[in-house]
C-alpha cells in the first residue's frame, strides 16, 4: 500500500499508509483532530530524452560498413 502525505491547517504534516481507494479521503490530524487534506508531493523527475542523453557520453558513428 502507498504512503500518502497530509497537511493540516494547524501546520502539522503527517503520513499515512492507505489503500489507493481511500487516497482522496481527508484524514484526522493526530495533533488537533481536524480533517486534513492530502498534500501533493513535491518530488518530480524529468524523464525527457534530452535530460537522459546529457548523462551519457557521445557515441561514435561508424558509417564504413
Backbone torsions as a table, in degrees:
resi	resn	phi	psi	omega
1	UNK	NA	143.4	-178.8
2	UNK	-77.0	158.5	176.8
3	UNK	-100.3	127.8	179.9
4	UNK	-112.7	145.2	179.5
5	UNK	-104.7	134.8	-179.8
6	UNK	-122.5	148.3	179.9
7	UNK	-130.7	121.8	-177.6
8	UNK	-92.1	161.9	176.5
9	UNK	-63.3	-27.7	-178.4
10	UNK	-75.4	-4.9	178.4
11	UNK	97.9	-4.1	-179.9
12	UNK	-81.4	130.8	173.9
13	UNK	-111.2	139.9	-179.9
14	UNK	-148.1	161.5	179.9
15	UNK	-116.2	151.8	-179.9
16	UNK	-146.0	136.4	176.3
17	UNK	-89.0	122.3	-177.6
18	UNK	-145.7	157.8	172.5
19	UNK	-68.9	156.3	-177.7
20	UNK	-62.6	-26.0	-179.7
21	UNK	-67.6	-21.2	-179.9
22	UNK	-110.0	16.9	-176.1
23	UNK	-66.5	-34.3	-176.6
24	UNK	-86.0	-6.9	179.2
25	UNK	-74.4	137.9	173.8
26	UNK	-70.0	148.8	-178.2
27	UNK	-119.8	148.2	179.4
28	UNK	-71.0	137.1	179.1
29	UNK	-71.7	133.4	179.0
30	UNK	-69.7	-18.6	-179.4
31	UNK	-85.5	-54.7	-173.1
32	UNK	-110.5	-16.4	178.3
33	UNK	89.5	-5.7	178.6
34	UNK	-72.6	158.6	177.5
35	UNK	-73.3	127.2	-178.3
36	UNK	-112.0	130.2	177.5
37	UNK	-77.7	157.7	177.9
38	UNK	-72.0	136.3	178.1
39	UNK	-97.0	152.2	-178.9
40	UNK	-82.7	133.9	178.6
41	UNK	-65.9	152.0	-176.5
42	UNK	-109.4	11.1	179.9
43	UNK	-98.8	112.5	178.0
44	UNK	-126.5	146.6	180.0
45	UNK	-122.3	135.2	178.6
46	UNK	-85.7	116.1	-178.1
47	UNK	-107.2	26.4	-178.8
48	UNK	-71.2	157.6	-179.4
49	UNK	-63.7	-38.8	-179.4
50	UNK	-61.6	-43.0	-179.1
51	UNK	-67.1	-38.5	180.0
52	UNK	-71.6	-40.1	-176.6
53	UNK	-72.7	-19.3	178.8
54	UNK	-68.7	-23.3	-178.3
55	UNK	-86.0	-12.1	-177.7
56	UNK	-105.4	146.0	177.4
57	UNK	-68.3	156.4	179.1
58	UNK	-66.8	139.5	177.9
59	UNK	-88.2	146.7	173.5
60	UNK	-83.0	139.6	178.1
61	UNK	-97.2	122.1	178.6
62	UNK	-99.8	111.1	-175.9
63	UNK	-111.6	-1.7	-179.2
64	UNK	-95.6	80.4	-179.6
65	UNK	-80.2	NA	NA
